[in-house]
């Protein structure tokens, strides 16, 4: 009687080949490694301190004593407004007599006494304070997310652990994608931390600085956008910054080089070239202006516009749609370049 030897696993060899760690598993490993880095702890502390500073500024700016002093200044200005208007008309008449030109106009009739809202004298409301903190902190949260993503990936090239990691997970695009995903999630976490702390601090300020009945102030203007949507935009900005930081690390492979490139771009391109060349028309393609348009749903800048008669600086608008489309294009382009560089270049 003949016996046939049967393998314990009769599946084809291609199906019996080890599949390795799943993508979700790789992302989980990257997130754990990211959390235990000292720079991550430092980033969390920095966000807490910066948010605390903004909350303190909101507290001092809306303190009842400060508002009362500003209200007294406003009343004094209102009382002096008729006298200032009379003095302006007197100077205008004297200039007309001196020059013999009756068309001289000092714009006295256009001078208007500012309202309480114009001077920022309104009731401290939690949502309004939160909105101000979120808009001011959006750029800093994005920079922290970028630095965190860049350092997280760049350190692996500097220490040589990237090559060791690829021996365990040789699929480069999968490894790179897991690191990009971890950096994006870290950016979202940083932004959420700042937004939550800012919201809690704003509500505390609104309660502590609630003025008494003797201080009558108008209600602030209604928010043009729900706080939830503003928060989503701030989180999306931080996610994109984290992706850019990790992608630049895949391309440049050193944290110091990334910081140098980012700071150099901010100074040379955003600070000098965009403002100076083509009479300011390059500002439409400024990253900072488009970030402002995305976060605040619109941005303006001044650039030279010429007609057949003359050239003058006029105000131009960057729409919210252009802002998010431009930023999305920048993120996709940098991530694609980083992935291609990581896929093709040697890793030691």
Secondary structure, DSSP 8 states (H G I E B T S, - for coil): -------SS-S-HHHHS-----HHHHHHHHHHHHHTSHHHHHHHHHHHHHHHHHHHHHHHHT-HHHHHHHHHHHHHHHHHHHHHHHHHHHHHHHHHHHHT-TT----GGG-----TTTTT-B---HHHHHHHHHHHHHHHHHHHHHHHHHHHHHHHHHHTHHHHHHHHS--HHHHHHHHHHHHHHHHHHHHHHHHHHHHHHHHHHHHHT---TTS--B-----SS-HHHHHHHHHHHHHHHHHHHHHHHHHH--HHHHHHHHHHIIIIIIIIIHHHGGGGGGGGG-HHHHHHHHHTT-EEEEEEEE-SS-EEEEEEEE-HHHHHHHHHHHHHHHHHHHHHHHHHS---
